Amino acid sequence: VVAVRRMTPADLDFAMTVKQAAGWNQTEADWRAHLDLDPAGCFVAELAGEPVGTAVLTSYGTDFGWIGMVLVHPAFRRRGAAAALLDATRAYARERGLARVRLDATPDGRRVYLTQGFVDEYALTRYRGRATVPPGAAAPLGSVAELVEWDAARFGTDRGGVLRELVGRPGSRTFTVHKGGLAGYVVTRRGAAATQLGPWLADDRDTAAVLLHTALAGVDGEVIVDVPLVNRVANDLVTAAGLVVERGYTRMGLPAGLVAEDNAVVHATAGADRG
Ligand SMILES: CC(C)(COP(=O)(O)OP(=O)(O)OC[C@H]1O[C@@H](n2cnc3c(N)ncnc32)[C@H](O)[C@@H]1OP(=O)(O)O)[C@@H](O)C(=O)NCCC(=O)NCCS
């Protein structure tokens, strides 16, 4: 029978092992960021006293919780570990007064979430590759407070804690475009195998292009970008930069509800584990 407990820093080796087994791009810094932001939202599933799986919940204000890092060791799948982890994250979300939980599902994960009543919101496409782009002239980040406030109106809720960590992380780079006020920003950070580009938000096509080109010009090696399918401009720009489709994701929620974010402005997410 599966038992779920809180994750501690002593679980980081196990957490990295299951992450690697799935071929995901997160680093130990990503796990540590989840633990630092809210240790009570990080869970480990055990079978017979051995760790077999993980999940984390990030609280976005009082609006919704974001479930991520749902991973079960390949040798221990189909024994209810993911279902038990989802129960634990949902119970914690209720404790925090969050009305909904949401996530970006892989095809494997979606099978589990459908059995739990999650409803599809929309599709995302992950692009990957080495980019070839013209130079861009976006400016390095000035005020993080301005960025956080501008983002909240477009992401649909305040995610200042998550953004400040991503922007401040060693090796990450943030660029902005101002047209009178802020018109967009982009963040890149190191991953295990590729640089993750996102969040990438822009009010118009020119801003989006300048941000993308500036950010990509600074990337050595491969890049990963998670793009909402409905954002035609974003899909066109990353394709023109030479990136190719790696896989699809489905954004899902429970219970079903309004989509918070403005996907004319959101060109790329912060990554599947953060939304
Ligand atoms: C997705 C994943 C976490 C599922 O973990 P799991 O512990 O095997 O899932 P559970 O045993 O709790 O499955 C619960 C139910 O979901 C459904 N399900 C799970 N895996 C399935 C599969 N491969 N095919 C069909 N249905 C599946 C079944 O209805 C299952 O109940 P059942 O076994 O009684 O039929 C695991 O396969 C994994 O780590 N995959 C790689 C990483 C990943 O994609 N994670 C999801 C990120 S969104």
The ligand as a Gaussian input file, in Angstrom:
#p B3LYP/6-31G(d) Opt

LIG

0 1
 C        2.439000       9.095000     -15.219000
 C        3.005000       8.367000     -14.020000
 C        3.387000       9.381000     -12.954000
 C        1.905000       7.428000     -13.470000
 O        2.349000       6.854000     -12.251000
 P        1.729000       5.497000     -11.671000
 O        2.103000       5.436000     -10.227000
 O        2.113000       4.380000     -12.528000
 O        0.162000       5.760000     -11.806000
 P       -0.978000       5.041000     -10.944000
 O       -0.568000       3.626000     -10.639000
 O       -1.333000       5.887000      -9.767000
 O       -2.186000       5.033000     -11.979000
 C       -3.493000       5.437000     -11.630000
 C       -4.425000       5.162000     -12.818000
 O       -4.074000       5.953000     -13.938000
 C       -4.220000       5.196000     -15.160000
 N       -2.895000       4.918000     -15.752000
 C       -1.675000       5.149000     -15.203000
 N       -0.686000       4.810000     -16.069000
 C       -1.288000       4.369000     -17.182000
 C       -0.809000       3.869000     -18.425000
 N        0.509000       3.761000     -18.685000
 N       -1.725000       3.474000     -19.342000
 C       -3.043000       3.569000     -19.101000
 N       -3.555000       4.032000     -17.931000
 C       -2.689000       4.437000     -16.997000
 C       -4.859000       3.887000     -14.751000
 O       -6.259000       4.072000     -14.764000
 C       -4.345000       3.742000     -13.334000
 O       -5.173000       2.914000     -12.545000
 P       -4.982000       1.292000     -12.665000
 O       -3.529000       0.974000     -12.602000
 O       -5.759000       0.786000     -11.467000
 O       -5.591000       0.937000     -13.975000
 C        4.227000       7.508000     -14.423000
 O        3.890000       6.716000     -15.538000
 C        5.464000       8.339000     -14.780000
 O        6.250000       8.700000     -13.904000
 N        5.635000       8.637000     -16.099000
 C        6.777000       9.430000     -16.581000
 C        6.718000      10.870000     -16.087000
 C        5.418000      11.562000     -16.434000
 O        5.013000      11.632000     -17.581000
 N        4.739000      12.078000     -15.401000
 C        3.486000      12.799000     -15.546000
 C        3.791000      14.253000     -15.667000
 S        2.357000      15.206000     -16.039000

